[in-house]
Amino acid sequence: MASQEASRPPPRARREAGGRALRPDKYSVLLPTYNERENLPLIVWLLVKSFSGSGINYEIIIIDDGSPDGTRDVAEQLEKIYGSDKILLRPREKKLGLGTAYIHGMKHATGNYIIIMDADLSHHPKFIPEFIRKQKEGNFDIVSGTRYKGNGGVYGWDLKRKLIRLYRKEVLQKLMEKCVSKGYVFQMEMIVRARQLNYTIGEVPISFVDRVYGESKLGGNEIVSFLKGLLTLFATT
């Protein structure tokens, strides 16, 4: 019995057509931050709990944009607590836009799947295993959280709603090459471009919650930019 178990491939291992085992799937979370000193320890703890409890191979890449509240110091402590193989701090000097934060994080991602989400707890990491199951079931290129299907809900939600998505890494790289937006409209443009390129998209119903601590990163000027970006997107696609 022991010898039979030893000969089995590791969990979640993929196989080539010839039957040779490839490396197990790994999930890289891109976590842009700006003034998230209070939220960051909690979101990281929840992510680690969710991944570890499900036996999922992961890394969390924190992209801090020069937060003046000490978010970077907190991230450095988390890196020491959980290990630099699980928590990777990849900061930037200043706030340069959400889209470019994802692009920056992608340069350091070693997983073959990428999860993008916000650090403000607007979506609970407990849903991530459901995203992974959904992707496996339908072999989807992208899995997106939605409040419009099934039991998804929204609490304290407004125009500033964030998104959580899972991408095949190569799909996200291709979409980033196509996208022109830099701010929050980047997330919407990604899904529009994905449909244009005929990528398959699965959906998981989740609950969205407004931020727990701190003020929204999406200020009045950014909301105006967001709406202008939408108009440009609709006019060019």
Secondary structure, DSSP 8 states (H G I E B T S, - for coil): -HHHHHTS--TTEEE-TTS-EEEE-EEEEEEEESS-TTTHHHHHHHHHHHHHHHT-EEEEEEEEB--TTSHHHHHHHHHHHH-TTTEEE--BSS---HHHHHHHHHTT--SSEEEE--TTSSB-GGGHHHHHHHHHHHT-SEEEEESSSTT--EES--TT----EEEEHHHHHHHHHH----STHHHHHHHHHHHHTT--EEEEE--EE--SSS--S--HHHHHHHHHHHHHHHHH-
